[in-house]
Amino acid sequence: MQVDDELCLCFHVSWRKVMNYARIHRVRVASQLSECQSAGTGCGWCRSAMRRLVDRMGDSPPSPDDLQRWLEEEYPQSNQYAEGRKQHIASGKGRPPSSP
């Protein structure tokens, strides 16, 4: 996974966008990230990743390079991440927002 890949696939919000939001706004709980372009408010697939990101950011956010390494180590390629979301939705655990 790369920082410019999408974390929230429903609303097309990148990891970079969410990481910067969390750093700038000193996010303490993942639900605060919903204010970042509605991340996490669609099907729910990205919520666990958002919780892990907030935990990783902690009291002293790591450098962007450290976050990129963590992302590469902890998360699959973007196509595998998207496939996991498909399975999440197919199993009835969430529904993406309807298209306008």
DSSP file (Angstrom, degrees, kcal/mol; ACC not computed):
  #  RESIDUE AA STRUCTURE BP1 BP2  ACC     N-H-->O    O-->H-N    N-H-->O    O-->H-N    TCO  KAPPA ALPHA  PHI   PSI    X-CA   Y-CA   Z-CA
    1    1 A M              0   0    0      0, 0.0     2,-0.3     0, 0.0    74,-0.1   0.000 360.0 360.0 360.0 143.4    0.0    0.0    0.0
    2    2 A Q    >   -     0   0    0     69,-0.1     3,-1.7    70,-0.1    13,-0.3  -0.807 360.0-110.9-116.9 159.4    1.2    3.5   -0.8
    3    3 A V  T 3  S+     0   0    0     -2,-0.3    13,-3.1     1,-0.3    14,-0.3   0.752 117.3  53.1 -64.8 -23.7    0.2    6.8    0.9
    4    4 A D  T 3  S+     0   0    0     11,-0.2    -1,-0.3    10,-0.1     2,-0.1   0.452  87.8 101.2 -92.7   0.9   -1.6    8.0   -2.2
    5    5 A D  S <  S-     0   0    0     -3,-1.7    10,-2.3     1,-0.1     2,-0.4  -0.417  87.2 -91.0 -73.9 160.4   -3.7    4.8   -2.4
    6    6 A E  E     +A   14   0A   0      8,-0.3     8,-0.3     1,-0.2     3,-0.2  -0.596  36.1 179.3 -80.7 129.8   -7.3    5.1   -1.1
    7    7 A L  E    S+     0   0A   0      6,-2.7     2,-0.8    -2,-0.4     7,-0.2   0.866  84.4  43.5 -85.9 -50.6   -8.0    4.2    2.5
    8    8 A C  E  >> -A   13   0A   0      5,-2.0     5,-1.8     1,-0.2     4,-0.7  -0.856  68.5-177.1 -99.2 106.3  -11.7    5.0    2.3
    9    9 A L  T  45S+     0   0    0     -2,-0.8    -1,-0.2     3,-0.2     5,-0.0   0.760  77.7  60.5 -76.6 -24.8  -12.9    3.4   -1.0
   10   10 A C  T  45S+     0   0    0      1,-0.2    -1,-0.2     3,-0.1    29,-0.1   0.924 121.6  22.2 -66.3 -43.8  -16.4    4.7   -0.6
   11   11 A F  T  45S-     0   0    0      2,-0.1    -2,-0.2    27,-0.1    -1,-0.2   0.283 105.2-119.1-111.8   8.9  -15.4    8.4   -0.6
   12   12 A H  T  <5 +     0   0    0     -4,-0.7     2,-0.6     1,-0.2    -3,-0.2   0.910  52.3 162.6  57.5  49.5  -12.0    8.0   -2.4
   13   13 A V  E   < -A    8   0A   0     -5,-1.8    -6,-2.7    25,-0.0    -5,-2.0  -0.891  30.1-135.6-103.7 124.1  -10.0    9.4    0.6
   14   14 A S  E  >  -A    6   0A   0     -2,-0.6     4,-2.1    -8,-0.3    -8,-0.3  -0.301  17.5-118.0 -77.5 159.7   -6.3    8.6    0.4
   15   15 A W  H  > S+     0   0    0    -10,-2.3     4,-3.3   -13,-0.3     5,-0.2   0.916 116.6  55.7 -57.8 -44.1   -4.1    7.4    3.3
   16   16 A R  H  > S+     0   0    0    -13,-3.1     4,-2.7   -11,-0.3     5,-0.2   0.919 106.6  49.3 -57.3 -45.8   -2.0   10.6    2.9
   17   17 A K  H  > S+     0   0    0    -14,-0.3     4,-2.3     1,-0.2    -1,-0.2   0.927 115.2  43.6 -60.1 -46.6   -5.1   12.8    3.3
   18   18 A V  H  X S+     0   0    0     -4,-2.1     4,-2.8     2,-0.2    -2,-0.2   0.902 113.3  51.3 -68.3 -41.3   -6.2   10.9    6.4
   19   19 A M  H  X S+     0   0    0     -4,-3.3     4,-2.2     2,-0.2    -2,-0.2   0.929 112.5  45.8 -61.5 -44.9   -2.7   10.9    7.9
   20   20 A N  H  X S+     0   0    0     -4,-2.7     4,-3.0    -5,-0.2     5,-0.3   0.907 112.5  50.8 -65.7 -40.9   -2.3   14.6    7.4
   21   21 A Y  H  X S+     0   0    0     -4,-2.3     4,-2.7    -5,-0.2    -2,-0.2   0.942 111.0  48.7 -59.9 -47.3   -5.7   15.3    8.9
   22   22 A A  H  <>S+     0   0    0     -4,-2.8     5,-1.8     1,-0.2     4,-0.5   0.891 115.1  45.0 -61.3 -40.2   -4.9   13.1   11.9
   23   23 A R  H ><5S+     0   0    0     -4,-2.2     3,-0.6    -5,-0.2    -2,-0.2   0.946 116.5  43.5 -69.3 -49.3   -1.6   14.9   12.4
   24   24 A I  H 3<5S+     0   0    0     -4,-3.0    -2,-0.2     1,-0.2    -3,-0.2   0.892 122.0  38.0 -66.0 -41.4   -2.9   18.5   11.9
   25   25 A H  T 3<5S-     0   0    0     -4,-2.7    -1,-0.2    -5,-0.3    -2,-0.2   0.379 103.8-127.4 -94.2   4.3   -6.0   18.0   14.0
   26   26 A R  T < 5 -     0   0    0     -3,-0.6    -3,-0.2    -4,-0.5    -4,-0.1   0.925  32.0-155.8  49.7  53.5   -4.3   15.8   16.6
   27   27 A V      < +     0   0    0     -5,-1.8    -1,-0.2    -6,-0.2     3,-0.1  -0.345  22.4 179.6 -62.7 133.8   -7.0   13.2   16.3
   28   28 A R        +     0   0    0      1,-0.3     2,-0.4    -3,-0.1    -1,-0.1   0.662  68.0  35.7-108.8 -26.5   -7.3   11.0   19.4
   29   29 A V  S >  S-     0   0    0      1,-0.1     3,-1.8    25,-0.0     4,-0.4  -0.979  78.5-123.7-132.0 146.1  -10.1    8.6   18.3
   30   30 A A  G >  S+     0   0    0     -2,-0.4     3,-2.0     1,-0.3     4,-0.3   0.798 104.8  69.3 -59.0 -32.2  -10.8    7.2   14.8
   31   31 A S  G >  S+     0   0    0      1,-0.3     3,-1.4     2,-0.2    -1,-0.3   0.771  87.4  67.7 -61.3 -23.7  -14.3    8.5   14.7
   32   32 A Q  G X  S+     0   0    0     -3,-1.8     3,-1.6     1,-0.3    -1,-0.3   0.766  86.0  70.8 -64.2 -24.0  -12.9   12.0   14.4
   33   33 A L  G X  S+     0   0    0     -3,-2.0     3,-2.0    -4,-0.4     6,-0.5   0.634  75.0  81.3 -70.2 -12.5  -11.5   11.1   11.0
   34   34 A S  G <> S+     0   0    0     -3,-1.4     4,-1.1     1,-0.3    -1,-0.3   0.749  82.2  65.6 -63.6 -20.4  -15.1   11.1    9.6
   35   35 A E  G <4 S+     0   0    0     -3,-1.6     2,-1.2    -4,-0.2    -1,-0.3   0.560  81.9  85.9 -76.5  -7.8  -14.6   14.9    9.4
   36   36 A C  T X4 S-     0   0    0     -3,-2.0     3,-1.7     3,-0.2    -1,-0.2  -0.746 130.1 -48.0 -94.8  87.5  -11.9   14.2    6.7
   37   37 A Q  T 34 S-     0   0    0     -2,-1.2    -1,-0.2     1,-0.3    -2,-0.2   0.795 103.0 -66.0  54.5  34.2  -14.1   14.0    3.6
   38   38 A S  T >< S+     0   0    0     -4,-1.1     3,-2.1     1,-0.2    -1,-0.3   0.661  78.2 180.0  66.5  20.1  -16.5   11.6    5.3
   39   39 A A  T <   +     0   0    0     -3,-1.7    -1,-0.2    -6,-0.5    -3,-0.2  -0.252  66.1  14.6 -52.7 132.8  -13.9    8.8    5.6
   40   40 A G  T 3  S+     0   0    0      1,-0.1    -1,-0.3    -6,-0.0    -6,-0.1   0.431  97.4 101.5  84.8   0.3  -15.3    5.8    7.4
   41   41 A T  S <  S+     0   0    0     -3,-2.1    -2,-0.1    -7,-0.1    -1,-0.1   0.393  72.0  61.7 -99.8   4.5  -18.9    6.7    7.0
   42   42 A G  S    S-     0   0    0     -4,-0.2    53,-0.3    55,-0.1    -3,-0.0   0.599 121.0 -17.4 -94.0-112.8  -19.8    4.5    4.1
   43   43 A C  S    S-     0   0    0     51,-0.2    -2,-0.1     1,-0.1    52,-0.0   0.673  82.0-124.3 -74.7 -18.0  -19.6    0.7    4.2
   44   44 A G  S >  S+     0   0    0     50,-0.1     3,-1.2    51,-0.0     4,-0.4   0.369  73.9 123.4  93.1  -6.1  -17.3    0.6    7.2
   45   45 A W  T >  S+     0   0    0      1,-0.3     3,-0.5     2,-0.1     4,-0.4   0.870  74.6  47.8 -57.0 -40.0  -14.5   -1.4    5.7
   46   46 A C  T 3> S+     0   0    0      1,-0.2     4,-2.4     2,-0.1    -1,-0.3   0.541  85.1  91.9 -83.4  -6.0  -11.8    1.2    6.4
   47   47 A R  H <> S+     0   0    0     -3,-1.2     4,-2.3     1,-0.2    -1,-0.2   0.880  85.6  48.8 -61.4 -40.3  -12.8    1.8   10.1
   48   48 A S  H <> S+     0   0    0     -3,-0.5     4,-2.3    -4,-0.4    -1,-0.2   0.897 112.0  50.1 -67.1 -37.1  -10.4   -0.8   11.5
   49   49 A A  H  > S+     0   0    0     -4,-0.4     4,-2.3     1,-0.2    -2,-0.2   0.885 109.6  51.7 -65.3 -37.8   -7.6    0.6    9.4
   50   50 A M  H  X S+     0   0    0     -4,-2.4     4,-2.4     2,-0.2    -2,-0.2   0.899 108.9  50.1 -65.8 -40.1   -8.4    4.1   10.7
   51   51 A R  H  X S+     0   0    0     -4,-2.3     4,-2.4     1,-0.2    -2,-0.2   0.924 111.5  48.6 -62.7 -43.8   -8.3    2.9   14.3
   52   52 A R  H  X S+     0   0    0     -4,-2.3     4,-2.3     1,-0.2    -2,-0.2   0.888 110.5  51.6 -64.4 -38.1   -4.9    1.3   13.7
   53   53 A L  H  X S+     0   0    0     -4,-2.3     4,-2.4     2,-0.2    -2,-0.2   0.931 109.7  48.4 -64.2 -45.7   -3.7    4.5   12.1
   54   54 A V  H  X S+     0   0    0     -4,-2.4     4,-1.9     1,-0.2    -2,-0.2   0.911 112.1  49.8 -61.7 -41.7   -4.8    6.6   15.0
   55   55 A D  H  < S+     0   0    0     -4,-2.4    -1,-0.2     1,-0.2    -2,-0.2   0.904 111.6  49.1 -61.4 -41.0   -3.1    4.2   17.4
   56   56 A R  H  < S+     0   0    0     -4,-2.3    -2,-0.2     1,-0.2    -1,-0.2   0.863 108.1  53.3 -66.8 -37.0    0.1    4.4   15.3
   57   57 A M  H  < S+     0   0    0     -4,-2.4     3,-0.3    -5,-0.1    -1,-0.2   0.885  84.8 154.8 -68.2 -38.3    0.0    8.2   15.3
   58   58 A G     <  -     0   0    0     -4,-1.9    -1,-0.1     1,-0.2    -2,-0.1   0.043  67.1 -36.4  48.5-151.2   -0.2    8.3   19.1
   59   59 A D  S    S+     0   0    0      1,-0.2    -1,-0.2    -4,-0.1    -2,-0.1   0.766 139.0  37.8 -78.0 -26.9    1.0   11.3   21.0
   60   60 A S  S    S-     0   0    0     -3,-0.3    -1,-0.2     0, 0.0   -37,-0.0  -0.875  87.8-135.8-129.3 100.6    4.0   12.0   18.7
   61   61 A P        -     0   0    0      0, 0.0    -4,-0.1     0, 0.0    -3,-0.1  -0.234  22.5-121.6 -56.7 135.0    3.3   11.4   15.0
   62   62 A P        -     0   0    0      0, 0.0    -5,-0.0     0, 0.0    -6,-0.0  -0.223  37.6 -84.9 -69.7 167.0    6.0    9.5   13.2
   63   63 A S     >  -     0   0    0      1,-0.1     4,-2.3     4,-0.0     5,-0.2  -0.276  40.1-107.3 -67.2 159.2    7.7   11.0   10.2
   64   64 A P  H  > S+     0   0    0      0, 0.0     4,-2.2     0, 0.0     5,-0.1   0.873 122.0  53.4 -55.9 -38.0    6.1   10.6    6.8
   65   65 A D  H  > S+     0   0    0      2,-0.2     4,-2.2     1,-0.2     5,-0.2   0.900 108.0  49.6 -65.3 -39.6    8.8    8.1    5.8
   66   66 A D  H  > S+     0   0    0      1,-0.2     4,-2.4     2,-0.2    -1,-0.2   0.900 110.6  50.6 -64.8 -40.0    8.1    6.0    8.9
   67   67 A L  H  X S+     0   0    0     -4,-2.3     4,-2.6     2,-0.2    -2,-0.2   0.892 108.7  51.7 -64.7 -39.3    4.4    6.0    8.1
   68   68 A Q  H  X S+     0   0    0     -4,-2.2     4,-2.3     2,-0.2    -2,-0.2   0.925 110.8  47.7 -63.7 -43.8    5.1    4.9    4.6
   69   69 A R  H  X S+     0   0    0     -4,-2.2     4,-2.1     2,-0.2    -2,-0.2   0.923 112.5  49.5 -61.7 -44.4    7.2    2.0    5.8
   70   70 A W  H  X S+     0   0    0     -4,-2.4     4,-2.8     1,-0.2     5,-0.3   0.912 110.4  50.7 -60.2 -43.9    4.5    1.0    8.4
   71   71 A L  H  X S+     0   0    0     -4,-2.6     4,-2.0     1,-0.2    -1,-0.2   0.909 110.8  48.1 -62.2 -43.8    1.9    1.2    5.6
   72   72 A E  H  < S+     0   0    0     -4,-2.3    -1,-0.2     1,-0.2    -2,-0.2   0.860 116.9  43.4 -65.0 -36.1    3.9   -1.1    3.4
   73   73 A E  H  < S+     0   0    0     -4,-2.1    -2,-0.2    -5,-0.2    -1,-0.2   0.872 120.6  38.0 -76.5 -38.7    4.5   -3.6    6.2
   74   74 A E  H  < S+     0   0    0     -4,-2.8    -2,-0.2    -5,-0.2    -3,-0.2   0.726 110.7  53.3 -90.2 -24.9    1.0   -3.6    7.7
   75   75 A Y  S  < S-     0   0    0     -4,-2.0     3,-0.1    -5,-0.3    -1,-0.0  -0.878  74.3-121.6-122.8 147.6   -1.3   -3.5    4.7
   76   76 A P        -     0   0    0      0, 0.0    -1,-0.1     0, 0.0    -2,-0.1  -0.053  51.7 -67.8 -70.3 177.8   -1.7   -5.5    1.5
   77   77 A Q    >>  -     0   0    0      1,-0.1     4,-2.2   -76,-0.1     3,-0.5  -0.271  54.4-104.5 -61.2 157.8   -1.4   -4.1   -2.0
   78   78 A S  H 3> S+     0   0    0      1,-0.3     4,-2.4     2,-0.2     5,-0.2   0.831 120.8  55.1 -60.3 -33.8   -4.3   -1.8   -2.9
   79   79 A N  H 3> S+     0   0    0      2,-0.2     4,-1.8     1,-0.2    -1,-0.3   0.873 109.2  47.5 -69.0 -34.7   -6.0   -4.4   -5.1
   80   80 A Q  H <> S+     0   0    0     -3,-0.5     4,-2.2     2,-0.2    -2,-0.2   0.875 110.7  52.1 -70.3 -37.7   -6.0   -6.9   -2.2
   81   81 A Y  H  X S+     0   0    0     -4,-2.2     4,-1.6     2,-0.2    -2,-0.2   0.920 110.3  48.4 -62.1 -44.9   -7.4   -4.2    0.1
   82   82 A A  H  X S+     0   0    0     -4,-2.4     4,-1.9     1,-0.2    -2,-0.2   0.871 109.6  52.7 -64.7 -37.4  -10.2   -3.5   -2.5
   83   83 A E  H  X S+     0   0    0     -4,-1.8     4,-2.1     1,-0.2    -1,-0.2   0.896 105.6  54.3 -65.9 -39.5  -10.9   -7.2   -2.7
   84   84 A G  H  X S+     0   0    0     -4,-2.2     4,-2.2     1,-0.2    -1,-0.2   0.881 106.8  52.1 -60.0 -37.9  -11.2   -7.4    1.1
   85   85 A R  H  X S+     0   0    0     -4,-1.6     4,-2.6     2,-0.2     5,-0.2   0.907 106.0  53.8 -65.1 -41.3  -13.8   -4.6    0.9
   86   86 A K  H  X S+     0   0    0     -4,-1.9     4,-2.7     1,-0.2    -2,-0.2   0.918 111.0  46.1 -58.3 -43.3  -15.8   -6.5   -1.8
   87   87 A Q  H  X S+     0   0    0     -4,-2.1     4,-2.0     2,-0.2    -1,-0.2   0.885 109.8  54.6 -67.0 -38.7  -15.9   -9.5    0.6
   88   88 A H  H  <>S+     0   0    0     -4,-2.2     5,-1.9     2,-0.2     6,-0.4   0.929 113.6  41.4 -58.4 -47.3  -16.9   -7.3    3.5
   89   89 A I  H ><5S+     0   0    0     -4,-2.6     3,-1.7     1,-0.2     5,-0.3   0.912 112.6  53.6 -69.1 -43.5  -19.8   -6.0    1.5
   90   90 A A  H 3<5S+     0   0    0     -4,-2.7    -1,-0.2     1,-0.3    -2,-0.2   0.815 103.8  57.0 -62.6 -30.6  -20.8   -9.3    0.1
   91   91 A S  T 3<5S-     0   0    0     -4,-2.0    -1,-0.3    -5,-0.2    -2,-0.2   0.457 118.8-111.6 -81.7   1.1  -20.9  -10.8    3.6
   92   92 A G  T < 5S+     0   0    0     -3,-1.7    -3,-0.2     2,-0.2    -2,-0.1   0.633  82.5 124.1  83.4  13.7  -23.5   -8.2    4.6
   93   93 A K  S   <S-     0   0    0     -5,-1.9     2,-0.3    -6,-0.2    -4,-0.2   0.568  78.8  -3.4 -84.8  -8.1  -21.2   -6.3    7.0
   94   94 A G        -     0   0    0     -6,-0.4    -2,-0.2    -5,-0.3    -1,-0.2  -0.972  57.1-137.6-173.0 160.5  -21.6   -3.0    5.2
   95   95 A R        -     0   0    0    -53,-0.3     3,-0.1    -2,-0.3   -51,-0.0  -0.996  23.9-127.6-130.2 130.3  -23.2   -1.2    2.3
   96   96 A P        -     0   0    0      0, 0.0     3,-0.1     0, 0.0   -54,-0.0  -0.367  42.2 -90.5 -69.2 156.7  -21.5    1.5    0.2
   97   97 A P        -     0   0    0      0, 0.0     2,-0.1     0, 0.0   -54,-0.1  -0.325  48.5-101.7 -64.7 151.0  -23.3    4.8   -0.2
   98   98 A S        -     0   0    0      1,-0.1    -3,-0.0    -3,-0.1     0, 0.0  -0.441  37.8-108.5 -73.0 148.8  -25.6    5.0   -3.1
   99   99 A S              0   0    0      1,-0.1    -1,-0.1    -2,-0.1     0, 0.0  -0.486 360.0 360.0 -75.6 145.0  -24.4    6.9   -6.2
  100  100 A P              0   0    0      0, 0.0    -1,-0.1     0, 0.0    -2,-0.0   0.514 360.0 360.0 -69.0 360.0  -26.0   10.2   -6.9
